[in-house]
Amino acid sequence: MARQEINIGAAPTGVGGDTPRSASIKINAMTQELFARQAQLGTAATQSVVTGSDDFTPGRVSMMGHAGWGAEPISKQPTDDANELPRVSGLFQFGNGGANLPNPYVQILQIANSGGYIWQTAKAMLDESVFTRGRRGDGQWSPWRAEINTSVFALGTAPGATPGELMGLSAAQTASPNKANTGLYSYYLHPDGVPGFGAISVLSQAWGHDPQWRAQLSMAVSGDGIHFRQFSVNPGAAAPNWRSILHNGNAISGVLNAGPSGALPINSGLIERGGALDNWYFRFAGGLQICQQRFTGYTAGVTRNVAWLAAFADTPVAVFPNIYPSIDWDMSARCYGNSGSYFFMSDRTLNNIVTVTAIGRWHA
């Protein structure tokens, strides 16, 4: 009903107002309606409201944001301990470190009961890592354990952590191995892959103590190559070049100029070799080169001038002739070399076997 106004009449005696009976009828009608409505109210209408998101006083009525629900999680300081959160169910956030955390930047969902048992799930804020642990009734906490999911450990055939990224099968992708989390991924013709290898499988690990760091091993699918690198995925940090791992399939290969640092470029070998039994060379990554040629028989006074199978970087080149005396000793033979060839001459005509060996550098 609408509120009924009691007419109190004119001052000072109330002349013309409601009689005591009519006024009492109005009062009874309105109080009857109020008490009937009060009987329909629950206990929340008679309880105190929480004073803030971290007000855990028993019996108080929860509001939006209480215990971190419905708004921002309850923020904790770097000096706070995840073991000492209030023994209540709620959402908490460590935005800059703290004690007993699996990661310096986490949001924790905590579920607690009256027996002292607590379950915590921590979600990292900087990547897709998720961790869980529990507290028993005796107060002992289990260690944090990372949950395995397709975002933090890519194994099998499924989408990766980044749109356009695939695990297991090789396919064209838009995602970069520079952002791969822990797992086994496949990349095909990606500019951030290993140069010269179109299809690669990448085993990647995000370091548990500081997940910004990555260690990666690339295994070529379309060729014989294994490469590795380690780097930071922090914004603005550049991923380094892949480094080749030498094995019995590529240690003897094309040697590129590694430069003063000695670092081997992609697709390079430690040793390069060429030629056949009587004319061969070895090149080493540091710049050392050895050439050797062998021939039988020579004519007195006639210079033998033959090009090295692989040229040297400078002149003179250290040259050593070994003359095997199949007919007679030859004490008059002479030999020298330059960057491109060697010169051999003797004062005698003999059918001796001559092996010419040269040592020098193929790059500075």
C-alpha positions in Angstrom: 0.0 0.0 0.0 1.0 3.6 -0.3 2.2 5.4 2.8 -0.7 6.9 4.8 -0.1 10.3 6.3 -1.6 10.9 9.8 -3.4 14.2 10.0 -2.1 15.9 13.2 -4.6 18.9 12.9 -3.9 22.5 13.6 -1.5 23.8 16.3 -1.5 23.9 19.2 -4.3 21.4 20.1 -4.6 19.4 16.8 -8.1 20.7 16.0 -9.3 19.0 12.8 -6.8 16.2 12.8 -7.3 12.4 12.9 -9.0 11.0 15.9 -6.8 8.6 18.0 -8.8 5.7 16.5 -8.3 6.7 12.8 -4.6 7.4 13.4 -4.2 4.0 15.1 -5.8 2.3 12.1 -3.3 3.8 9.8 -0.4 2.9 12.0 -1.6 -0.7 12.3 -2.0 -1.1 8.6 1.5 0.3 7.8 3.3 -1.7 10.5 1.5 -4.8 9.4 2.9 -4.4 5.9 6.5 -3.6 7.2 6.6 -6.7 9.4 5.2 -8.9 6.6 8.0 -7.6 4.3 10.7 -8.1 6.9 9.6 -11.7 7.3 10.5 -12.2 3.6 14.0 -10.8 4.0 17.0 -13.2 4.3 19.8 -12.9 6.8 22.0 -10.8 4.4 19.7 -7.8 5.1 20.6 -7.9 8.8 24.4 -8.5 8.4 27.3 -6.1 8.2 29.0 -5.6 4.8 32.7 -6.2 4.3 34.9 -3.1 4.6 37.3 -4.0 1.8 38.5 -6.8 -0.5 40.8 -8.2 2.2 38.2 -8.1 5.0 37.7 -11.7 6.0 35.6 -11.2 9.1 33.3 -14.2 9.5 29.6 -13.5 8.9 30.0 -10.3 6.9 28.2 -9.9 3.6 30.5 -10.1 0.5 30.6 -7.3 -2.1 32.0 -7.0 -5.6 35.8 -7.5 -5.4 35.8 -9.2 -2.0 38.6 -11.8 -1.7 39.7 -10.7 -5.2 36.5 -12.0 -6.9 34.8 -9.8 -9.6 37.4 -7.1 -9.7 41.2 -7.0 -9.1 42.9 -9.8 -7.2 44.2 -8.9 -3.8 47.7 -7.4 -4.4 50.6 -8.7 -2.3 54.0 -7.1 -1.7 57.5 -8.5 -2.6 58.0 -9.1 1.1 54.8 -11.2 1.4 54.9 -15.0 1.6 52.6 -17.3 -0.5 52.7 -19.8 2.4 51.1 -17.1 4.7 48.1 -16.0 2.7 44.9 -15.7 4.7 43.4 -19.2 5.2 40.4 -18.3 3.0 39.3 -18.9 -0.6 40.2 -16.0 -2.8 42.3 -14.5 -5.6 45.8 -13.0 -4.9 48.4 -11.4 -7.0 52.2 -11.1 -6.7 53.3 -8.5 -9.2 56.9 -8.1 -8.3 58.1 -11.2 -6.5 57.6 -12.7 -3.1 58.4 -15.7 -1.0 57.6 -19.3 -1.9 56.4 -18.6 -5.4 56.9 -20.7 -8.6 57.4 -17.5 -10.6 58.0 -13.8 -9.6 54.8 -12.6 -11.4 51.8 -14.8 -10.6 48.1 -14.7 -9.8 47.1 -17.3 -7.2 43.7 -18.9 -6.9 43.4 -20.3 -3.4 40.8 -22.7 -2.1 40.7 -23.4 1.7 38.6 -25.3 4.2 38.3 -25.3 7.9 40.6 -28.3 8.4 43.6 -26.3 7.3 43.8 -28.0 3.8 44.6 -25.4 1.1 44.9 -25.8 -2.7 46.7 -23.1 -4.7 46.9 -22.7 -8.5 49.4 -20.1 -9.7 49.1 -18.6 -13.2 52.2 -16.8 -14.5 51.4 -13.3 -15.8 54.3 -13.1 -18.4 53.7 -16.4 -20.1 51.3 -19.4 -20.2 52.8 -21.3 -17.3 50.5 -22.8 -14.6 51.6 -24.3 -11.3 49.7 -26.1 -8.5 50.5 -27.2 -5.0 48.7 -28.0 -1.7 48.9 -27.6 2.1 48.1 -30.5 4.3 46.4 -30.4 7.6 49.7 -30.6 9.4 50.8 -27.3 7.8 53.3 -28.8 5.3 53.3 -27.5 1.7 53.9 -29.7 -1.3 56.4 -28.3 -3.9 55.0 -26.3 -6.8 54.5 -28.5 -9.9 54.1 -27.1 -13.4 51.1 -28.2 -15.3 51.8 -29.6 -18.8 49.7 -28.1 -21.5 49.9 -27.1 -25.1 51.1 -23.6 -24.2 54.1 -24.5 -22.1 55.0 -27.9 -23.5 54.3 -28.5 -27.1 54.5 -32.2 -27.9 52.5 -34.0 -30.5 50.4 -32.5 -33.2 48.4 -29.5 -32.1 48.5 -25.7 -32.1 51.4 -24.0 -30.4 51.4 -21.2 -27.9 51.3 -18.5 -30.6 48.7 -18.2 -33.4 50.1 -19.7 -36.6 52.4 -22.1 -34.8 52.2 -25.8 -35.1 53.7 -28.7 -33.1 54.6 -32.0 -34.5 54.0 -31.6 -38.2 55.9 -29.2 -40.4 53.8 -26.6 -42.1 54.0 -23.0 -43.2 53.7 -20.7 -40.1 53.5 -17.1 -39.1 54.8 -17.7 -35.6 58.5 -17.3 -34.8 60.7 -19.8 -32.9 62.0 -16.7 -31.1 58.9 -16.9 -28.9 58.6 -20.7 -28.5 58.0 -21.9 -25.0 59.1 -25.3 -23.6 58.3 -28.0 -26.1 58.9 -29.5 -29.5 57.9 -27.4 -32.4 58.1 -27.5 -36.2 58.9 -24.6 -38.5 58.9 -24.4 -42.3 60.5 -21.5 -44.3 60.4 -19.1 -41.3 62.8 -16.2 -41.5 63.8 -16.7 -37.8 64.7 -20.4 -38.5 68.1 -21.7 -39.3 69.5 -20.2 -42.6 69.7 -22.7 -45.3 67.3 -25.2 -43.7 63.7 -24.8 -44.8 62.2 -27.4 -42.4 63.4 -27.7 -38.8 62.2 -29.2 -35.6 63.0 -27.1 -32.6 63.3 -28.4 -29.0 62.8 -25.3 -26.8 63.0 -24.8 -23.1 61.9 -21.8 -21.0 64.2 -21.7 -18.0 62.2 -22.4 -14.9 63.9 -19.9 -12.5 63.5 -17.0 -15.0 61.2 -17.9 -17.9 62.4 -15.0 -20.1 65.4 -17.2 -21.0 65.2 -19.8 -23.8 67.6 -22.6 -24.8 66.8 -24.1 -28.1 68.1 -27.0 -30.2 67.2 -27.2 -33.9 67.2 -30.4 -35.8 67.0 -30.1 -39.6 64.3 -32.0 -41.4 65.4 -31.1 -45.0 69.1 -31.6 -44.5 71.9 -32.7 -42.2 72.3 -30.0 -39.6 72.0 -29.6 -35.8 72.1 -26.0 -34.4 71.6 -24.4 -31.0 71.3 -21.0 -29.3 70.2 -19.3 -26.0 68.6 -15.9 -25.6 66.1 -13.7 -23.8 62.6 -13.1 -25.0 62.3 -9.8 -23.1 60.8 -7.0 -25.3 63.5 -5.5 -27.4 66.0 -8.3 -26.9 67.3 -9.7 -30.2 67.7 -13.4 -30.7 71.3 -14.4 -31.6 72.4 -16.3 -34.6 72.1 -20.1 -34.6 75.3 -22.0 -34.0 76.2 -25.2 -35.8 76.9 -28.4 -33.9 79.7 -30.4 -35.5 79.2 -34.2 -35.9 80.6 -36.9 -38.1 78.3 -35.8 -40.9 79.3 -32.2 -41.2 82.7 -31.8 -39.4 84.4 -32.4 -42.8 82.5 -30.0 -45.1 82.8 -26.6 -46.7 84.8 -24.4 -44.3 83.8 -20.8 -44.3 85.9 -17.8 -43.1 85.1 -17.8 -39.4 87.1 -14.7 -38.7 89.2 -13.8 -35.6 86.5 -14.9 -33.1 86.7 -18.5 -34.4 82.9 -18.8 -34.4 81.7 -21.2 -37.1 79.1 -19.8 -39.4 75.9 -21.7 -40.3 76.5 -24.8 -42.6 80.3 -24.7 -42.1 82.5 -27.5 -41.0 85.6 -27.8 -38.9 87.7 -29.4 -41.7 87.3 -29.3 -45.5 89.0 -31.8 -47.7 89.3 -32.3 -51.4 91.1 -34.2 -54.2 92.3 -37.7 -54.6 95.3 -39.9 -53.5 98.0 -38.0 -55.5 96.6 -34.5 -55.3 94.7 -33.4 -52.2 94.2 -30.6 -49.6 92.9 -30.1 -46.1 91.5 -26.8 -44.8 90.9 -26.0 -41.2 88.4 -23.5 -39.7 91.1 -21.5 -38.1 92.8 -20.8 -41.5 95.4 -23.6 -41.6 95.8 -25.3 -45.0 97.9 -28.3 -46.1 98.3 -29.4 -49.7 100.1 -32.4 -51.1 100.9 -33.7 -54.6 102.7 -36.7 -55.8 104.4 -37.6 -59.1 106.9 -40.1 -60.5 109.9 -39.2 -62.7 111.5 -35.9 -63.8 114.0 -34.6 -66.3 117.2 -32.8 -65.5 117.0 -29.0 -65.8 113.2 -29.0 -66.5 111.1 -27.1 -64.0 107.9 -28.8 -63.0 105.2 -26.1 -62.2 101.8 -27.4 -61.0 98.9 -25.5 -59.4 97.8 -26.4 -55.9 94.4 -28.0 -55.7 93.4 -25.2 -53.3 95.2 -21.8 -53.3 96.9 -20.3 -50.3 96.2 -16.8 -49.0 99.8 -15.5 -49.2 103.4 -16.1 -50.4 105.8 -17.6 -49.5 104.4 -21.0 -48.7 106.4 -23.6 -46.7 107.1 -26.5 -49.2 108.8 -29.8 -48.4 109.7 -32.3 -51.1 110.1 -35.9 -50.2 112.0 -37.8 -52.9 111.7 -41.6 -52.6 114.9 -43.1 -54.2 113.4 -45.8 -56.3 116.4 -45.7 -58.7 119.1 -43.5 -57.1 119.6 -40.9 -54.5 119.0 -37.3 -55.7 120.8 -34.7 -53.7 120.3 -31.9 -56.2 116.5 -31.5 -56.2 115.1 -28.1 -55.3 111.5 -27.0 -54.6 109.6 -23.8 -53.5 106.1 -22.6 -53.8 103.9 -19.5 -53.9 100.2 -19.0 -53.2 99.1 -20.7 -56.4 101.5 -23.5 -57.3 104.8 -25.2 -56.6 108.1 -25.3 -58.6 110.3 -28.4 -58.7 113.6 -28.9 -60.5 116.6 -31.3 -60.4 120.0 -31.5 -62.1 119.4 -35.2 -62.7 116.9 -37.3 -64.7 115.5 -40.0 -62.5 112.4 -42.0 -62.0 112.1 -41.3 -58.3 108.7 -40.8 -56.6 108.3 -37.2 -55.4 105.8 -36.1 -52.8 105.5 -32.3 -52.4 103.8 -31.0 -49.2 102.9 -27.4 -48.5 101.7 -25.7 -45.3 100.2 -22.3 -45.1 97.0 -20.4 -44.6 93.9 -20.2 -46.8 92.7 -17.0 -45.1 94.3 -14.4 -42.8 
